[in-house]
Amino acid sequence: MTDMVLKPALIIRQYNQLTPYEERFLEMKALTEQRDENTPDELWILQHHDVLTQGQAGKPEHILMPTNIPVVQTDRGGQVTWHGPGQLVAYFMFDLNRLGWNVRSLVSYAENLMIDLLKKHDIQAYAKADAPGVYVNERKIGSLGFKIRKGRSYHGLALNIDCDLFGFHSINPCGYAGLEMVRIQDLVQNYPKFENLCADIIETLQNSGYFKEVSVEQR
């Protein structure tokens, strides 16, 4: 863990309205390029309008059918995925060097955050060493993809709550043909909504010990 003197501050932004993918992508990319060693880390929690995002390893053939869903080329790792209403997205603008993390630390932290969130709501999920993300009975419930620039991260994770699965049906999710997706809604009654999960994430980060202070902005 980071020495007490070096612990960064964390700003959490919670967006309570749907927000465009491309705007947030350009904003987090600019923040990462412009930040310095004193810039607070940020975590954004949000939901996007319907969009397919094609990662750096993305192949056009993994988009299986034409739809009205826009496709945006992005610079995160991985292949194609869908974002939209009913899916919680969290973006990590973290200075990994300052935290004493490497890429594996970040990926494990994001996976374990989703696993712990789901466990709190009586869902037993797990990660796979050979296929990043979080799974329940071999169905994928949480995805992740990051970009690291000069030791600083952006992009993040996506957790399916009660989204329409049509967007996933139009692609090979993350490049895996036939990969079945699942939502929290499918697994528990009286399932937690977006606002409940935001509160869970904020509490987890406040109690993580990695940050000297955590402030929350509602957008």
ZILIN-V905974 format. One record per backbone hydrogen bond with DSSP energy under -1.0 kcal/mol. CO is the residue of the C=O (numbers start at 0). NH is the residue of the N-H. If there is no record, write none. Layout:
CO | NH
CO | NH
This chain:
2 | 5
7 | 211
8 | 40
9 | 214
10 | 42
11 | 216
12 | 44
13 | 218
19 | 23
20 | 24
21 | 25
22 | 26
23 | 27
24 | 28
25 | 29
26 | 30
27 | 31
28 | 32
29 | 33
30 | 34
35 | 38
40 | 10
41 | 92
42 | 12
43 | 90
44 | 14
45 | 88
46 | 18
50 | 82
51 | 71
52 | 80
53 | 73
54 | 57
58 | 61
59 | 62
61 | 171
69 | 51
71 | 53
75 | 55
77 | 56
79 | 173
80 | 52
82 | 50
83 | 86
85 | 160
85 | 161
87 | 158
88 | 45
89 | 156
90 | 43
91 | 93
92 | 41
93 | 95
93 | 152
94 | 98
95 | 99
95 | 100
101 | 105
102 | 106
103 | 107
104 | 108
105 | 109
106 | 110
107 | 111
108 | 112
109 | 113
110 | 114
111 | 115
112 | 116
113 | 117
114 | 118
115 | 119
117 | 120
117 | 122
118 | 121
125 | 134
133 | 140
133 | 141
134 | 125
135 | 138
138 | 135
139 | 181
140 | 159
141 | 133
142 | 157
144 | 155
145 | 76
146 | 153
148 | 151
150 | 95
151 | 148
153 | 146
154 | 91
155 | 144
156 | 89
157 | 142
158 | 87
159 | 183
160 | 184
164 | 168
165 | 169
167 | 170
169 | 63
169 | 64
171 | 174
172 | 175
175 | 178
179 | 139
183 | 186
183 | 187
192 | 196
193 | 197
194 | 198
195 | 199
196 | 200
197 | 201
198 | 202
199 | 203
200 | 204
201 | 205
202 | 206
204 | 207
212 | 9
214 | 11
216 | 13
